[in-house]
């Protein structure tokens, strides 16, 4: 970016669980955009955000604990210029069957 700020993406994992035996533990894969000068600052900002927003418990009929697990990876954006449509993040993998299995489970998860 022209103003000295780069765009980074942080992949993070969150876990939701409950002592209720009917509750199904779920995991959430979250991608954060972080605009900052370098990857180390971006990672620190992402960690702070996740710790602040994803470490809590609440009661809504069923006690649920939401906890930040970890930052999986930090990556620079593929593009830094603002456009009408642009690719902002990509993730490479080598096992298409494992990806399709994960994606199917993700789409069919209980709400």
MITOR-519111 format. One record per atom (N, C-alpha, C): residue number from 1; residue in one letter; chain; atom name; z, y, x. Coordinates in Angstrom, 3 decimals, decimal comma. Each point is the difference from the previous one (the first is absolute). Layout:
BEGIN
R     i   aa   ch   at          z          y          x
R   NUM    A    A   CA          Z          Y          X
...
This chain:
BEGIN
R     i   aa   ch   at          z          y          x
R     1    X    A    N      0,000     -1,175      0,849
R     1    X    A   CA      0,000      1,175     -0,849
R     1    X    A    C      0,000      1,236      0,893
R     2    X    A    N     -0,549      1,068     -0,472
R     2    X    A   CA     -0,147      1,192      0,814
R     2    X    A    C      1,310      0,721      0,268
R     3    X    A    N      1,041     -0,202     -0,779
R     3    X    A   CA      1,266      0,709      0,174
R     3    X    A    C      0,967     -0,732      0,922
R     4    X    A    N     -0,449     -1,000      0,752
R     4    X    A   CA      0,871     -0,714      0,922
R     4    X    A    C      0,834     -1,087     -0,647
R     5    X    A    N     -0,183     -0,215     -1,281
R     5    X    A   CA      0,735     -1,045     -0,721
R     5    X    A    C     -0,934     -1,186     -0,202
R     6    X    A    N      0,477     -1,184      0,315
R     6    X    A   CA     -0,755     -1,222     -0,226
R     6    X    A    C      0,524     -0,688     -1,253
R     7    X    A    N     -0,776     -0,939     -0,493
R     7    X    A   CA      0,407     -0,773     -1,178
R     7    X    A    C      0,262     -1,436      0,442
R     8    X    A    N      1,172     -0,503     -0,348
R     8    X    A   CA      0,382     -1,379      0,300
R     8    X    A    C      0,358     -0,705     -1,293
R     9    X    A    N     -0,133     -1,305      0,003
R     9    X    A   CA      0,400     -0,815     -1,137
R     9    X    A    C      1,014     -1,024      0,462
R    10    X    A    N      1,093     -0,069     -0,738
R    10    X    A   CA      1,063     -0,957      0,296
R    10    X    A    C     -0,003     -1,058     -1,080
R    11    X    A    N     -0,008     -1,256      0,399
R    11    X    A   CA      0,165     -1,109     -0,935
R    11    X    A    C      1,469     -0,398      0,031
R    12    X    A    N      0,627     -0,062     -1,167
R    12    X    A   CA      1,421     -0,328     -0,077
R    12    X    A    C      0,228     -1,093     -1,035
R    13    X    A    N      1,083     -0,734      0,177
R    13    X    A   CA      0,383     -1,046     -0,943
R    13    X    A    C      1,336      0,338     -0,644
R    14    X    A    N      0,081     -0,269     -1,307
R    14    X    A   CA      1,210      0,232     -0,782
R    14    X    A    C      0,293     -1,290     -0,771
R    15    X    A    N      1,282     -0,285     -0,171
R    15    X    A   CA      0,439     -1,195     -0,732
R    15    X    A    C      0,839      0,427     -1,196
R    16    X    A    N     -0,272     -0,601     -1,160
R    16    X    A   CA      0,816      0,192     -1,196
R    16    X    A    C      0,584     -1,350     -0,385
R    17    X    A    N      1,342     -0,036     -0,080
R    17    X    A   CA      0,674     -1,256     -0,339
R    17    X    A    C      1,188      0,293     -0,901
R    18    X    A    N      0,526     -1,053     -0,593
R    18    X    A   CA      1,126      0,154     -0,914
R    18    X    A    C      0,832     -1,273      0,011
R    19    X    A    N      1,301      0,137     -0,251
R    19    X    A   CA      0,826     -1,195     -0,136
R    19    X    A    C     -0,275     -0,740     -1,320
R    20    X    A    N     -0,704      0,637     -0,923
R    20    X    A   CA     -0,359     -0,633     -1,274
R    20    X    A    C     -0,943     -1,177      0,275
R    21    X    A    N      0,350     -1,203     -0,421
R    21    X    A   CA     -0,841     -1,169      0,301
R    21    X    A    C     -1,380      0,048     -0,667
R    22    X    A    N     -0,171      0,847     -1,013
R    22    X    A   CA     -1,301      0,117     -0,666
R    22    X    A    C     -0,930      1,002      0,685
R    23    X    A    N      0,546      0,748      0,939
R    23    X    A   CA     -0,804      1,004      0,700
R    23    X    A    C     -0,778     -0,676      1,122
R    24    X    A    N     -1,271      0,309      0,089
R    24    X    A   CA     -0,838     -0,544      1,069
R    24    X    A    C     -0,090      1,036      1,109
R    25    X    A    N      0,440     -0,374      1,202
R    25    X    A   CA     -0,074      0,903      1,144
R    25    X    A    C     -1,455      0,356      0,257
R    26    X    A    N     -0,250      1,296      0,189
R    26    X    A   CA     -1,362      0,465      0,263
R    26    X    A    C     -0,009      0,837      1,278
R    27    X    A    N     -1,177      0,100      0,574
R    27    X    A   CA     -0,221      0,812      1,189
R    27    X    A    C     -1,108      0,990     -0,325
R    28    X    A    N      0,087      1,168      0,597
R    28    X    A   CA     -1,021      1,020     -0,219
R    28    X    A    C     -0,526      0,459      1,355
R    29    X    A    N     -1,307      0,045      0,110
R    29    X    A   CA     -0,684      0,490      1,193
R    29    X    A    C     -0,398      1,430     -0,314
R    30    X    A    N      0,506      0,950      0,752
R    30    X    A   CA     -0,211      1,414     -0,271
R    30    X    A    C     -0,747      0,612      1,176
R    31    X    A    N     -0,976      0,841     -0,298
R    31    X    A   CA     -0,704      0,731      1,046
R    31    X    A    C      0,303      1,482     -0,183
R    32    X    A    N      0,579      0,593      1,038
R    32    X    A   CA      0,329      1,418      0,002
R    32    X    A    C     -0,994      0,765      0,856
R    33    X    A    N     -0,383      1,185     -0,442
R    33    X    A   CA     -0,771      0,904      0,843
R    33    X    A    C      0,983      0,957      0,638
R    34    X    A    N     -0,113      0,152      1,312
R    34    X    A   CA      0,886      0,909      0,730
R    34    X    A    C     -0,879      0,930      0,829
R    35    X    A    N      0,142      1,298     -0,245
R    35    X    A   CA     -0,760      1,003      0,748
R    35    X    A    C      0,923      0,596      1,058
R    36    X    A    N     -0,327     -0,217      1,263
R    36    X    A   CA      0,845      0,502      1,089
R    36    X    A    C     -0,770     -0,027      1,313
R    37    X    A    N      0,668      0,375      1,098
R    37    X    A   CA     -0,672      0,150      1,288
R    37    X    A    C     -0,273     -1,303      0,734
R    38    X    A    N      0,892     -0,995     -0,103
R    38    X    A   CA     -0,238     -1,239      0,742
R    38    X    A    C      0,636     -1,191     -0,710
R    39    X    A    N     -0,334     -1,178      0,481
R    39    X    A   CA      0,397     -1,237     -0,661
R    39    X    A    C      1,516     -0,211      0,017
R    40    X    A    N      0,676      0,414      1,056
R    40    X    A   CA      1,456     -0,183      0,052
R    40    X    A    C      0,708      0,854     -1,045
R    41    X    A    N     -0,443      1,237     -0,149
R    41    X    A   CA      0,578      0,860     -1,033
R    41    X    A    C     -0,348     -0,543     -1,381
R    42    X    A    N     -1,217     -0,490     -0,166
R    42    X    A   CA     -0,425     -0,573     -1,279
R    42    X    A    C      0,879     -1,190     -0,370
R    43    X    A    N      0,294     -0,855      0,967
R    43    X    A   CA      0,838     -1,169     -0,277
R    43    X    A    C      1,412      0,423     -0,385
R    44    X    A    N      0,547      0,971      0,687
R    44    X    A   CA      1,347      0,482     -0,325
R    44    X    A    C      0,043      0,601     -1,403
R    45    X    A    N     -1,022      0,772     -0,351
R    45    X    A   CA     -0,064      0,578     -1,347
R    45    X    A    C     -0,120     -1,095     -1,063
R    46    X    A    N     -0,811     -1,008      0,276
R    46    X    A   CA     -0,164     -1,107     -0,949
R    46    X    A    C      1,314     -0,766     -0,167
R    47    X    A    N      0,690     -0,272      1,102
R    47    X    A   CA      1,293     -0,691     -0,062
R    47    X    A    C      1,003      0,797     -0,832
R    48    X    A    N      0,079      1,293      0,254
R    48    X    A   CA      0,925      0,852     -0,736
R    48    X    A    C     -0,315     -0,017     -1,496
R    49    X    A    N     -1,279      0,109     -0,333
R    49    X    A   CA     -0,421     -0,014     -1,406
R    49    X    A    C      0,398     -1,312     -0,676
R    50    X    A    N     -0,291     -1,108      0,657
R    50    X    A   CA      0,289     -1,307     -0,593
R    50    X    A    C      1,504     -0,203     -0,166
R    51    X    A    N      0,775      0,368      0,996
R    51    X    A   CA      1,454     -0,158     -0,092
R    51    X    A    C      0,579      0,868     -1,113
R    52    X    A    N     -0,570      1,172     -0,181
R    52    X    A   CA      0,496      0,924     -1,022
R    52    X    A    C     -0,408     -0,411     -1,410
R    53    X    A    N     -1,200     -0,531     -0,159
R    53    X    A   CA     -0,537     -0,283     -1,336
R    53    X    A    C      0,052     -1,473     -0,420
R    54    X    A    N      0,227     -0,900      0,927
R    54    X    A   CA     -0,072     -1,423     -0,349
R    54    X    A    C      1,227     -0,791      0,427
R    55    X    A    N      1,142      0,588      0,031
R    55    X    A   CA      1,254     -0,710      0,237
R    55    X    A    C      0,978      0,427     -1,080
R    56    X    A    N     -0,028     -0,695     -1,110
R    56    X    A   CA      0,898      0,339     -1,092
R    56    X    A    C      0,130     -1,169     -0,960
R    57    X    A    N      0,966      0,102     -0,838
R    57    X    A   CA      0,209     -0,993     -1,054
R    57    X    A    C      0,086      0,746     -1,317
R    58    X    A    N     -0,340     -0,672     -1,069
R    58    X    A   CA      0,145      0,623     -1,301
R    58    X    A    C      0,226     -1,054     -1,073
R    59    X    A    N      0,579      0,451     -1,067
R    59    X    A   CA      0,328     -0,861     -1,135
R    59    X    A    C     -0,863      0,441     -1,171
R    60    X    A    N     -0,803     -0,868     -0,487
R    60    X    A   CA     -0,799      0,264     -1,191
R    60    X    A    C      0,066     -1,226     -0,887
R    61    X    A    N      1,202     -0,496     -0,205
R    61    X    A   CA      0,174     -1,258     -0,711
R    61    X    A    C      0,146     -1,149      0,979
R    62    X    A    N     -0,674      0,117      1,153
R    62    X    A   CA      0,074     -0,995      1,067
R    62    X    A    C      0,183      0,762      1,309
R    63    X    A    N      0,986     -0,397      0,801
R    63    X    A   CA      0,221      0,643      1,296
R    63    X    A    C     -1,153     -0,353      0,931
R    64    X    A    N     -0,627      1,019      0,595
R    64    X    A   CA     -1,122     -0,214      0,911
R    64    X    A    C      0,272      0,753      1,294
R    65    X    A    N     -0,127     -0,692      1,112
R    65    X    A   CA      0,117      0,605      1,320
R    65    X    A    C     -1,404      0,180      0,568
R    66    X    A    N     -0,334      1,235      0,343
R    66    X    A   CA     -1,281      0,310      0,624
R    66    X    A    C      0,293      0,356      1,444
R    67    X    A    N     -0,643     -0,690      0,927
R    67    X    A   CA      0,289      0,254      1,408
R    67    X    A    C     -1,273      0,067      0,836
R    68    X    A    N     -0,016      0,987      0,866
R    68    X    A   CA     -1,068      0,149      0,979
R    68    X    A    C      0,164     -1,090      1,045
R    69    X    A    N     -1,056     -0,751      0,267
R    69    X    A   CA      0,067     -1,081      0,986
R    69    X    A    C     -0,417      0,506      1,373
R    70    X    A    N     -1,229      0,516      0,099
R    70    X    A   CA     -0,471      0,479      1,302
R    70    X    A    C     -1,347      0,714     -0,147
R    71    X    A    N     -0,321      0,754      1,037
R    71    X    A   CA     -1,352      0,527      0,157
R    71    X    A    C     -0,799     -1,120      0,647
R    72    X    A    N     -1,075     -0,392     -0,620
R    72    X    A   CA     -0,821     -1,086      0,517
R    72    X    A    C     -0,883      0,504      1,134
R    73    X    A    N     -0,650      1,132     -0,225
R    73    X    A   CA     -0,889      0,552      1,009
R    73    X    A    C     -0,248      1,480     -0,269
R    74    X    A    N     -0,393      0,698      1,040
R    74    X    A   CA     -0,430      1,397     -0,104
R    74    X    A    C     -1,429      0,053      0,528
R    75    X    A    N     -0,863      0,678     -0,746
R    75    X    A   CA     -1,389      0,111      0,429
R    75    X    A    C     -0,527      1,395     -0,249
R    76    X    A    N     -0,863      0,483      0,887
R    76    X    A   CA     -0,644      1,280     -0,271
R    76    X    A    C     -1,020     -0,167     -1,118
R    77    X    A    N     -0,236      1,061     -0,716
R    77    X    A   CA     -1,012     -0,017     -1,052
R    77    X    A    C     -1,372     -0,235      0,614
R    78    X    A    N     -0,854     -0,656     -0,748
R    78    X    A   CA     -1,374     -0,202      0,452
R    78    X    A    C     -0,726      1,344      0,044
R    79    X    A    N      0,258      0,853     -0,970
R    79    X    A   CA     -0,609      1,325     -0,093
R    79    X    A    C      1,084      1,065     -0,047
R    80    X    A    N     -0,277      1,152      0,543
R    80    X    A   CA      0,958      1,098     -0,079
R    80    X    A    C     -0,568      1,211     -0,744
R    81    X    A    N     -1,300      0,016     -0,246
R    81    X    A   CA     -0,599      1,094     -0,755
R    81    X    A    C      0,117     -0,288     -1,490
R    82    X    A    N      0,264      1,051     -0,774
R    82    X    A   CA      0,076     -0,159     -1,449
R    82    X    A    C     -1,411     -0,061     -0,574
R    83    X    A    N     -0,253     -1,040     -0,794
R    83    X    A   CA     -1,310     -0,193     -0,634
R    83    X    A    C      0,212     -0,422     -1,433
R    84    X    A    N     -1,072      0,028     -0,768
R    84    X    A   CA      0,080     -0,397     -1,401
R    84    X    A    C      0,444     -1,454     -0,128
R    85    X    A    N     -0,589     -0,868      0,781
R    85    X    A   CA      0,401     -1,409      0,077
R    85    X    A    C      0,051     -0,342      1,478
R    86    X    A    N      1,107     -0,621      0,423
R    86    X    A   CA      0,092     -0,354      1,411
R    86    X    A    C      0,864     -1,229      0,175
R    87    X    A    N     -0,268     -0,724      1,037
R    87    X    A   CA      0,822     -1,142      0,365
R    87    X    A    C      1,194      0,539      0,771
R    88    X    A    N      1,204     -0,297     -0,489
R    88    X    A   CA      1,186      0,545      0,649
R    88    X    A    C      0,817     -1,044      0,736
R    89    X    A    N     -0,215     -1,251     -0,316
R    89    X    A   CA      0,794     -1,038      0,648
R    89    X    A    C     -0,732     -1,319     -0,114
R    90    X    A    N      0,105     -0,821      1,025
R    90    X    A   CA     -0,530     -1,358     -0,075
R    90    X    A    C      0,937     -0,932      0,741
R    91    X    A    N      0,031     -1,231     -0,419
R    91    X    A   CA      0,877     -1,006      0,594
R    91    X    A    C     -0,834     -1,243      0,275
R    92    X    A    N     -0,051     -0,425      1,223
R    92    X    A   CA     -0,799     -1,159      0,375
R    92    X    A    C      0,818     -1,287     -0,111
R    93    X    A    N     -0,655     -1,090     -0,355
R    93    X    A   CA      0,639     -1,310     -0,034
R    93    X    A    C     -1,054     -1,054      0,261
R    94    X    A    N      0,447     -1,215      0,314
R    94    X    A   CA     -0,949     -1,054      0,347
R    94    X    A    C     -0,003     -1,164     -0,979
R    95    X    A    N      0,963     -0,060     -0,896
R    95    X    A   CA      0,100     -1,134     -0,915
R    95    X    A    C     -0,286      0,447     -1,429
R    96    X    A    N     -1,259     -0,114     -0,415
R    96    X    A   CA     -0,414      0,443     -1,331
R    96    X    A    C      0,719     -0,769     -1,100
R    97    X    A    N      0,196     -1,290      0,162
R    97    X    A   CA      0,683     -0,797     -1,026
R    97    X    A    C      1,449      0,450     -0,176
R    98    X    A    N      0,696      0,274      1,097
R    98    X    A   CA      1,385      0,483     -0,103
R    98    X    A    C      0,040      1,354     -0,693
R    99    X    A    N     -0,958      0,872      0,318
R    99    X    A   CA     -0,063      1,304     -0,664
R    99    X    A    C     -0,230     -0,160     -1,496
R   100    X    A    N     -0,951     -0,840     -0,363
R   100    X    A   CA     -0,302     -0,202     -1,427
R   100    X    A    C      1,199     -0,608     -0,732
R   101    X    A    N      0,716     -0,908      0,650
R   101    X    A   CA      1,202     -0,584     -0,592
R   101    X    A    C      1,067      1,076     -0,204
R   102    X    A    N      0,201      0,836      1,021
R   102    X    A   CA      0,967      1,095     -0,112
R   102    X    A    C     -0,405      0,964     -1,100
R   103    X    A    N     -1,270      0,364     -0,047
R   103    X    A   CA     -0,484      0,958     -1,000
R   103    X    A    C      0,163     -0,553     -1,410
R   104    X    A    N     -0,287     -1,259     -0,192
R   104    X    A   CA      0,162     -0,636     -1,315
R   104    X    A    C      1,462      0,012     -0,422
R   105    X    A    N      0,900     -0,345      0,923
R   105    X    A   CA      1,427      0,033     -0,307
R   105    X    A    C      0,452      1,422     -0,307
R   106    X    A    N     -0,542      0,982      0,723
R   106    X    A   CA      0,357      1,402     -0,226
R   106    X    A    C     -0,446      0,448     -1,391
R   107    X    A    N     -1,193     -0,346     -0,385
R   107    X    A   CA     -0,519      0,425     -1,305
R   107    X    A    C      0,703     -0,689     -1,161
R   108    X    A    N      0,526     -1,179      0,229
R   108    X    A   CA      0,645     -0,770     -1,064
R   108    X    A    C      1,518      0,004      0,076
R   109    X    A    N      0,569      0,939      0,738
R   109    X    A   CA      1,459      0,060      0,148
R   109    X    A    C      0,636      0,443     -1,322
R   110    X    A    N      1,227     -0,453     -0,231
R   110    X    A   CA      0,693      0,440     -1,216
R   110    X    A    C      0,357      1,481      0,107
R   111    X    A    N     -0,104      0,687     -1,080
R   111    X    A   CA      0,329      1,446     -0,005
R   111    X    A    C      1,488      0,216     -0,170
